[in-house]
Amino acid sequence: MTPSPDSRGDISEVKFLTIAEVAATMRVSKMTVYRLVHGGDLPAVRVGRSFRVTEDDVNDYLRKSFYNAG
């Protein structure tokens, strides 16, 4: 489990990304990001009717997703 922003330091230093920004960073569709969020694979904060994902959580997810093919 990813540490909460409080345990990482000052919350004002945390950069939040929209679902569209996460999708662009990962080069996947927004629906794929929504599936990751709803499936619990990518932590997110709900703000009204939308979600925000920390940049650190996106980087952690990508780091953990690498594997060697072959």
One Martini backbone bead per residue (centre of mass of N, CA, C, O) as a GRO file, in nm:
protein
   70
    1MET     BB    1   0.098   0.034   0.020
    2THR     BB    2   0.059   0.363  -0.004
    3PRO     BB    3   0.147   0.632   0.130
    4SER     BB    4   0.051   0.895   0.267
    5PRO     BB    5   0.103   1.226   0.227
    6ASP     BB    6   0.180   1.272   0.530
    7SER     BB    7   0.433   1.062   0.519
    8ARG     BB    8   0.591   1.230   0.283
    9GLY     BB    9   0.478   1.515   0.369
   10ASP     BB   10   0.382   1.787   0.232
   11ILE     BB   11   0.084   1.829   0.064
   12SER     BB   12   0.174   2.080  -0.116
   13GLU     BB   13   0.387   1.884  -0.283
   14VAL     BB   14   0.159   1.743  -0.415
   15LYS     BB   15   0.083   1.603  -0.733
   16PHE     BB   16  -0.208   1.636  -0.917
   17LEU     BB   17  -0.397   1.428  -1.142
   18THR     BB   18  -0.575   1.366  -1.395
   19ILE     BB   19  -0.702   1.127  -1.586
   20ALA     BB   20  -0.598   1.250  -1.852
   21GLU     BB   21  -0.301   1.283  -1.759
   22VAL     BB   22  -0.251   0.988  -1.698
   23ALA     BB   23  -0.315   0.879  -1.979
   24ALA     BB   24  -0.093   1.040  -2.124
   25THR     BB   25   0.148   0.930  -1.964
   26MET     BB   26   0.066   0.613  -2.028
   27ARG     BB   27  -0.073   0.574  -2.307
   28VAL     BB   28  -0.389   0.567  -2.246
   29SER     BB   29  -0.697   0.540  -2.166
   30LYS     BB   30  -0.930   0.659  -1.952
   31MET     BB   31  -1.066   0.384  -1.899
   32THR     BB   32  -0.814   0.244  -1.790
   33VAL     BB   33  -0.782   0.428  -1.545
   34TYR     BB   34  -1.056   0.373  -1.419
   35ARG     BB   35  -1.003   0.070  -1.377
   36LEU     BB   36  -0.762   0.105  -1.186
   37VAL     BB   37  -0.914   0.261  -0.971
   38HIS     BB   38  -1.163   0.068  -0.923
   39GLY     BB   39  -0.958  -0.187  -0.872
   40GLY     BB   40  -0.707  -0.067  -0.681
   41ASP     BB   41  -0.426  -0.013  -0.847
   42LEU     BB   42  -0.500   0.309  -0.829
   43PRO     BB   43  -0.475   0.563  -0.644
   44ALA     BB   44  -0.744   0.789  -0.529
   45VAL     BB   45  -0.915   1.103  -0.536
   46ARG     BB   46  -1.218   1.237  -0.456
   47VAL     BB   47  -1.362   1.519  -0.650
   48GLY     BB   48  -1.654   1.491  -0.645
   49ARG     BB   49  -1.685   1.352  -0.975
   50SER     BB   50  -1.376   1.326  -0.955
   51PHE     BB   51  -1.031   1.245  -1.009
   52ARG     BB   52  -0.717   1.204  -0.828
   53VAL     BB   53  -0.364   1.161  -0.894
   54THR     BB   54  -0.065   1.096  -0.801
   55GLU     BB   55   0.241   1.107  -0.935
   56ASP     BB   56   0.370   0.890  -0.753
   57ASP     BB   57   0.160   0.665  -0.811
   58VAL     BB   58   0.218   0.644  -1.111
   59ASN     BB   59   0.520   0.578  -1.088
   60ASP     BB   60   0.484   0.324  -0.915
   61TYR     BB   61   0.311   0.163  -1.110
   62LEU     BB   62   0.513   0.159  -1.345
   63ARG     BB   63   0.749   0.026  -1.196
   64LYS     BB   64   0.581  -0.242  -1.119
   65SER     BB   65   0.505  -0.317  -1.438
   66PHE     BB   66   0.765  -0.421  -1.506
   67TYR     BB   67   0.892  -0.656  -1.758
   68ASN     BB   68   1.038  -0.944  -1.891
   69ALA     BB   69   1.062  -1.042  -2.215
   70GLY     BB   70   1.171  -1.380  -2.279
   0.00000   0.00000   0.00000
